[in-house]
Amino acid sequence: MSLKTQYILDALHKLFKGNTKELHKPFFAGNEKKYLEDCINSSYVSYVGKYVQEFEQSLCKFTGCKRAIVFSNGTSALQIALIAAGIKAKHEVLLPSLTFVATANAISHAGAIPHFIDSREYDLGIDPDALESWLRYSTIKKNGECINKKTNRVIKAVVPMHTFGHPSSMEEIIKISNDYNLLVIEDAAEAIGSFYKGVHVGNFGIAGVLSFNGNKTITTGGGGAIITNDLLLADTARHISTTAKIPHQWEFIHDQVGYNLRMPNINAAVGCAQLEQIKSILENKRLLFDKYENAFKGIEGIKVIKEPSNCSSNYWLQGIIIDKNLAYLRDEILEETNKVGISSRPIWRPLHLLKPYLNCPAAPLPQAKDLYSRIINLPSGVDVL
């Protein structure tokens, strides 16, 4: 084992007092059991029930959006957001290659084609300079649409992703997208509680998507949400995700092919209890970042990933980034930390390297490959300390 890896292990052992630690786990310390019992006693455990409405209203209040629609998971929320925004089969949708596979999967489920853009170290999101340069080089504007010169397909939207909860550079991305007639739908799956220049992420594009998976900042077990200020998009998303059923006291009338993807009331009950605690959860996450930053302060070549300037991150998943000349140590660090029960993971393999997406259109992606070789995630749960 290298001396540098030993320094990292020593710092983690000191921080965790020698205990083993999971990467992330849910934290239940509020009204979860009380609301679940009430939900079960009501018999309304599917998507009809008071907790669904209460959770949606609470999300609107917390994020500052006009409408929220909750779903069975974040992937389905993104899929429906894309469809409701007008994404059609064979449209191309721009996204970072350095994101979780669900971003590309949702685009594919909507019938569109993922088109990969590079990221940058500053905020781990889409690099605005790379985005603008690629669009200028590879597209033409025709009849108000952005056309890929190589494929002759319409590039319809861009999906920025707020990596580990750190906000992407939304002002720059929005400006570039407007210049090229692109819709913006934010993948804020990891970013509830994250703010860009004082505005909650998900409010910059036509819609944003949140996730409440078991490993997220707050959880409903499985779940997701669309947040939006576009009332037509909200109504469309709600309708098509609820089997496209026309409201009627007794008849079953469906006006198009719909989806059955709404969040059950029993999950929303947990979400209501979790959202009540989000302030203290976010404070704990920030405290954990401070502890990590202090623990690694004296180790040259290792930097804890920090929120971008003018942003407030939820610090969903804590991480370190290794200097380029130490990238060869990544796998050794992963092996040695997991060997002693301290869960660590690399950042996701860039999507353009995965079998389902090898043939998708892509800009040059040097930074995505570089960051993949140098980022490690560390235990990030609320009760990790």
C-alpha positions in Angstrom: 0.0 0.0 0.0 1.3 3.5 -0.9 2.0 6.0 1.9 -0.6 8.3 0.4 -3.3 5.7 0.7 -2.2 5.0 4.3 -2.6 8.7 5.1 -6.1 8.6 3.8 -7.0 5.5 5.8 -5.6 7.0 8.9 -7.6 10.1 8.5 -10.8 8.1 7.9 -10.2 5.8 10.9 -9.6 8.9 13.1 -12.8 10.5 11.8 -14.9 7.4 12.2 -13.2 6.3 15.5 -12.4 3.0 13.9 -15.9 2.0 13.0 -17.1 0.7 9.7 -19.3 3.0 7.6 -21.9 2.5 4.8 -21.8 4.8 1.8 -25.3 6.1 2.5 -28.4 5.0 4.3 -31.8 6.5 5.1 -32.4 8.4 8.3 -35.8 8.1 10.1 -36.1 10.2 13.2 -39.4 12.0 12.8 -43.1 11.2 12.1 -42.5 8.4 9.5 -44.2 5.7 11.6 -47.0 8.0 12.7 -47.9 9.0 9.2 -47.5 5.4 7.9 -49.9 4.1 10.5 -52.4 6.9 9.6 -52.1 6.1 5.9 -52.6 2.3 6.5 -55.6 3.0 8.8 -57.2 5.3 6.1 -57.0 2.4 3.5 -55.8 4.9 0.9 -52.4 3.4 0.2 -52.2 3.9 -3.6 -51.8 7.2 -5.4 -55.1 8.5 -4.1 -54.8 9.9 -0.6 -54.1 13.0 1.4 -50.3 12.5 1.8 -49.7 12.7 -2.0 -51.3 16.1 -2.1 -49.6 17.2 1.1 -46.2 16.1 -0.1 -46.6 17.9 -3.5 -47.7 21.1 -1.7 -44.7 20.9 0.7 -42.3 20.4 -2.2 -43.7 23.5 -3.9 -43.3 25.5 -0.7 -39.7 24.2 -0.1 -38.4 24.6 -3.7 -40.4 27.7 -4.6 -42.0 26.1 -7.7 -45.6 26.5 -8.7 -46.4 22.8 -9.2 -45.0 19.4 -8.1 -46.1 16.0 -9.3 -44.8 12.9 -7.5 -43.8 9.7 -9.2 -42.8 6.1 -8.4 -39.1 7.0 -9.0 -36.9 9.7 -10.4 -36.3 8.0 -13.8 -40.0 7.9 -14.6 -40.4 11.5 -13.5 -37.7 12.5 -16.0 -39.2 10.4 -18.7 -42.6 12.0 -18.2 -41.1 15.5 -18.0 -39.4 15.0 -21.4 -42.6 13.7 -23.0 -44.7 16.5 -21.5 -42.2 19.0 -22.7 -42.7 17.7 -26.3 -39.7 15.4 -26.8 -40.5 13.0 -29.6 -39.0 9.9 -31.1 -35.7 10.4 -32.7 -35.1 13.9 -31.1 -31.6 14.2 -29.7 -31.2 15.3 -26.1 -28.0 16.7 -24.8 -26.7 15.5 -21.4 -23.4 15.0 -19.6 -21.7 11.7 -20.2 -20.6 11.9 -16.5 -24.0 11.2 -14.9 -25.9 8.2 -13.5 -27.2 6.0 -16.2 -30.8 6.8 -15.3 -30.5 10.2 -17.0 -29.8 8.5 -20.4 -32.3 5.7 -19.7 -35.1 8.2 -19.2 -34.2 9.9 -22.5 -34.2 6.5 -24.2 -37.6 5.5 -22.6 -39.0 8.8 -24.0 -38.0 7.6 -27.5 -35.2 10.2 -27.8 -31.5 9.7 -28.4 -28.9 10.7 -25.8 -26.2 13.0 -27.1 -23.2 13.4 -24.8 -21.5 16.6 -23.7 -18.3 17.0 -21.6 -18.2 18.1 -17.9 -15.8 20.2 -16.0 -14.0 20.0 -12.6 -15.4 23.3 -11.3 -18.9 22.0 -10.6 -18.9 18.5 -12.1 -21.7 19.5 -14.4 -22.0 20.2 -18.1 -19.1 22.5 -19.2 -20.9 25.5 -20.8 -17.9 26.3 -22.9 -17.8 22.8 -24.3 -21.6 22.9 -24.8 -21.5 26.2 -26.8 -18.4 25.2 -28.8 -20.0 21.8 -29.8 -23.3 23.4 -30.8 -21.5 26.0 -32.9 -19.4 23.4 -34.6 -21.9 20.6 -35.1 -25.3 22.2 -35.6 -27.3 24.5 -37.9 -30.5 26.4 -37.1 -33.3 25.7 -39.5 -37.0 26.7 -39.2 -36.5 27.6 -35.5 -34.9 24.3 -34.7 -31.4 23.1 -33.8 -30.3 20.4 -36.3 -27.4 18.1 -35.9 -25.4 18.5 -39.2 -24.1 14.9 -39.1 -27.4 13.0 -38.3 -29.9 15.6 -39.6 -31.9 15.0 -36.5 -33.5 17.8 -34.3 -31.6 18.4 -31.1 -34.5 19.4 -28.9 -33.3 19.7 -25.3 -30.5 19.7 -22.8 -30.6 18.0 -19.5 -28.0 19.4 -17.0 -27.4 17.2 -14.0 -26.5 18.6 -10.6 -23.8 16.1 -9.6 -23.8 15.0 -6.0 -26.1 17.9 -5.3 -23.7 20.6 -6.5 -25.5 23.0 -8.8 -24.5 23.3 -12.5 -23.8 26.7 -14.0 -27.4 27.3 -14.9 -27.3 30.9 -16.1 -24.7 30.0 -18.8 -26.5 26.8 -19.8 -29.9 28.6 -20.0 -28.4 31.4 -22.2 -26.7 28.9 -24.6 -29.9 26.8 -24.7 -32.0 29.9 -25.6 -29.5 30.8 -28.3 -30.0 27.4 -29.9 -33.7 27.0 -29.3 -33.2 24.1 -26.8 -35.5 23.3 -23.9 -33.9 22.8 -20.5 -35.0 20.1 -18.2 -32.9 19.8 -15.1 -31.9 16.4 -13.6 -31.9 17.5 -10.0 -32.4 14.0 -8.8 -29.5 14.3 -6.2 -30.1 18.0 -5.4 -33.1 18.6 -3.2 -32.0 21.4 -0.9 -29.4 22.8 -3.4 -29.6 26.5 -4.5 -28.0 28.3 -7.4 -27.7 32.0 -6.6 -30.5 31.7 -4.1 -32.9 29.8 -6.3 -33.6 26.1 -5.7 -32.3 24.0 -8.6 -35.1 22.7 -10.9 -36.6 26.2 -11.3 -34.3 27.3 -14.2 -35.6 25.1 -17.0 -39.1 24.3 -18.1 -39.0 21.6 -15.5 -36.7 19.9 -13.0 -36.7 16.4 -11.6 -36.0 15.1 -8.0 -35.4 11.6 -6.7 -36.4 10.2 -3.3 -34.6 6.8 -3.6 -33.4 5.2 -0.4 -30.0 6.7 -0.7 -31.1 10.3 -1.3 -31.1 13.3 1.0 -34.7 12.6 1.9 -36.4 9.4 0.9 -39.8 7.9 0.2 -38.3 4.4 -0.2 -38.7 4.8 -4.0 -39.9 7.9 -5.6 -39.4 11.1 -7.6 -41.0 14.3 -8.6 -41.3 16.8 -11.4 -41.1 20.4 -10.2 -42.1 23.1 -12.6 -43.5 26.7 -13.1 -45.1 25.7 -16.4 -48.8 24.9 -15.5 -49.5 23.3 -18.9 -46.5 21.0 -18.6 -47.6 20.1 -15.0 -51.2 19.3 -16.1 -49.9 17.2 -19.0 -47.5 15.3 -16.8 -50.1 14.6 -14.2 -52.6 13.4 -16.8 -50.4 11.1 -18.8 -48.8 9.6 -15.7 -52.2 8.7 -14.3 -53.2 6.4 -17.2 -54.5 9.4 -19.1 -57.8 9.0 -17.4 -60.5 11.7 -17.8 -62.0 12.5 -14.4 -65.5 10.9 -14.0 -67.5 9.6 -11.1 -67.8 6.1 -12.4 -66.7 5.8 -16.1 -63.3 4.7 -17.2 -62.4 7.0 -20.1 -58.8 7.4 -21.3 -58.0 9.8 -24.1 -54.5 8.6 -25.0 -51.9 5.9 -24.2 -50.9 6.7 -20.6 -48.6 5.5 -17.9 -49.1 4.3 -14.4 -46.2 6.0 -12.6 -47.7 8.0 -9.8 -46.3 7.8 -6.2 -48.4 5.8 -3.8 -49.9 7.5 -0.8 -48.0 5.2 1.5 -44.6 6.5 0.1 -45.8 10.1 0.2 -46.5 9.7 3.9 -42.9 8.9 4.5 -41.9 11.8 2.2 -44.0 14.3 4.3 -42.2 13.2 7.5 -38.8 13.4 5.8 -39.3 16.8 4.4 -40.2 18.1 7.9 -36.6 17.3 8.8 -34.8 18.6 5.8 -33.3 21.6 7.5 -31.5 19.6 10.1 -30.5 17.0 7.5 -28.9 19.7 5.3 -27.1 21.1 8.4 -25.7 17.7 9.1 -24.5 17.2 5.6 -22.7 20.5 5.6 -21.1 19.6 9.0 -19.9 16.3 7.5 -18.3 18.2 4.6 -16.4 20.4 7.1 -15.2 17.3 9.0 -13.9 15.7 5.8 -12.2 18.9 4.7 -10.5 19.2 8.0 -9.5 15.5 8.0 -7.8 15.7 4.6 -6.3 19.1 5.0 -2.8 17.9 5.5 -2.8 15.3 2.7 -1.2 16.8 -0.4 -2.9 15.9 -3.7 -6.3 15.1 -2.1 -9.1 17.7 -2.2 -12.7 17.3 -0.9 -15.3 18.3 -3.5 -16.8 21.7 -2.5 -19.9 23.5 -3.7 -19.3 26.1 -6.5 -19.2 29.8 -5.7 -22.6 31.5 -5.4 -24.2 28.2 -4.7 -25.5 26.3 -1.6 -25.1 22.5 -2.1 -27.0 19.9 -0.2 -23.7 17.8 -0.1 -25.8 14.7 -0.9 -22.8 12.5 -1.6 -19.4 13.5 -0.3 -16.3 13.0 -2.5 -12.7 13.6 -2.9 -10.8 14.3 -6.1 -7.2 13.2 -6.6 -4.6 15.2 -8.4 -3.9 14.0 -11.9 -0.5 12.8 -11.1 -2.0 10.5 -8.4 -4.9 9.1 -10.5 -3.1 5.7 -10.5 -4.0 5.4 -6.8 -7.7 5.5 -7.3 -8.3 1.8 -7.4 -5.9 1.1 -4.5 -7.8 3.7 -2.3 -11.1 2.0 -3.2 -9.7 -1.4 -2.4 -8.1 -0.5 0.9 -11.0 1.5 2.2 -13.6 -1.1 1.4 -11.4 -3.8 2.8 -11.7 -2.2 6.3 -15.4 -1.6 6.0 -15.4 2.0 5.0 -17.6 2.1 1.9 -16.2 4.0 -1.0 -17.1 4.1 -4.7 -15.8 5.7 -7.9 -17.9 8.2 -9.7 -20.1 6.6 -12.4 -18.4 5.2 -15.5 -19.0 7.8 -18.3 -22.1 6.8 -20.2 -20.6 6.9 -23.6 -18.4 3.9 -22.5 -21.4 1.8 -21.6 -22.7 -0.9 -24.1 -26.2 0.6 -24.6 -24.8 4.0 -25.5 -21.6 3.3 -27.4 -23.1 4.5 -30.7 -24.8 7.6 -29.5 -23.7 11.0 -30.8 -21.1 12.7 -28.6 -18.9 15.7 -28.4 -15.2 15.3 -27.4 -15.2 14.0 -23.8 -11.7 14.4 -22.3 -12.8 15.8 -19.0 -15.4 13.2 -18.4 -12.7 10.5 -18.8 -10.3 12.4 -16.6 -12.7 13.0 -13.8 -13.8 9.4 -13.8 -10.2 8.4 -13.1 -9.9 10.7 -10.1 -13.1 10.9 -8.1 -14.0 8.8 -5.1 -17.2 9.0 -3.0 -17.0 8.5 0.8 -19.6 7.6 3.5 -22.3 10.4 3.3 -25.2 9.3 5.5 -26.8 11.7 8.0 -25.7 9.6 11.0 -22.2 8.7 9.7 -20.5 10.7 12.5 
